[in-house]
């Protein structure tokens, strides 16, 4: 039997919290604001680590729809140089 790693908002916010991104809730808009605020203050090395973490989460697990949407949004944010 194969087990999949399902990634929900709790998993996602826990992973980015390890980097210092503080989210008051797991509500999508709150998480987005927290990410934008944190990235606006992050050093280049911290930002690089954040994007690596997002990529790892995306590659390693099966994303629940809310997390998948948030990661898609984060790729758009990365594309504009945040």
C-alpha positions as CSV (number, residue, x, y, z in Angstrom):
1,X,0.0,0.0,0.0
2,X,1.3,3.5,-0.9
3,X,0.9,6.4,1.5
4,X,0.8,9.9,0.2
5,X,1.9,13.0,2.1
6,X,-1.2,15.3,2.0
7,X,-0.2,18.9,2.5
8,X,-2.8,21.1,4.1
9,X,-2.6,24.7,5.3
10,X,-1.4,23.7,8.7
11,X,1.5,21.8,7.2
12,X,2.3,24.7,4.9
13,X,2.2,27.4,7.6
14,X,4.2,25.2,9.9
15,X,6.9,24.8,7.2
16,X,7.2,28.5,6.5
17,X,7.0,29.3,10.2
18,X,10.4,27.5,10.6
19,X,11.8,30.2,8.3
20,X,10.3,33.0,10.4
21,X,7.1,33.6,8.5
22,X,4.5,34.2,11.2
23,X,0.8,33.6,10.2
24,X,-1.9,34.5,12.6
25,X,-4.2,32.0,11.0
26,X,-4.3,29.4,8.2
27,X,-6.8,31.5,6.3
28,X,-5.4,31.9,2.8
29,X,-5.6,35.8,2.6
30,X,-3.9,36.0,6.0
31,X,-1.1,33.6,4.9
32,X,-0.6,35.7,1.7
33,X,-0.3,38.9,3.7
34,X,2.2,37.3,6.1
35,X,4.3,36.0,3.2
36,X,4.3,39.4,1.4
37,X,5.3,41.2,4.6
38,X,8.0,38.7,5.5
39,X,9.5,38.7,1.9
40,X,9.5,42.5,1.9
41,X,11.9,42.4,4.9
42,X,13.8,39.2,4.2
43,X,17.5,39.1,3.3
44,X,18.3,37.6,-0.1
45,X,19.4,34.4,1.5
46,X,16.2,34.1,3.5
47,X,14.1,34.7,0.4
48,X,16.1,32.0,-1.5
49,X,15.4,29.6,1.4
50,X,11.7,30.5,1.3
51,X,11.4,29.7,-2.4
52,X,13.3,26.5,-2.0
53,X,10.9,25.5,0.8
54,X,7.9,26.2,-1.4
55,X,9.4,24.2,-4.2
56,X,10.1,21.3,-1.9
57,X,6.6,21.3,-0.5
58,X,5.2,21.4,-4.0
59,X,7.4,18.5,-5.2
60,X,7.2,16.2,-2.1
61,X,3.5,16.1,-1.3
62,X,0.0,16.0,-2.6
63,X,-1.4,19.5,-2.2
64,X,-4.9,20.1,-1.0
65,X,-6.6,22.6,-3.2
66,X,-6.2,25.6,-0.9
67,X,-2.4,25.0,-0.6
68,X,-2.1,24.4,-4.4
69,X,-3.8,27.7,-5.0
70,X,-1.5,29.5,-2.5
71,X,1.6,28.0,-4.1
72,X,0.4,29.0,-7.6
73,X,-0.1,32.5,-6.2
74,X,3.4,32.4,-4.7
75,X,4.9,31.5,-8.1
76,X,3.2,34.6,-9.5
77,X,4.7,36.7,-6.6
78,X,8.1,35.2,-7.3
79,X,7.9,36.1,-11.0
80,X,7.4,39.8,-10.2
81,X,10.5,39.7,-8.1
82,X,9.1,39.7,-4.6
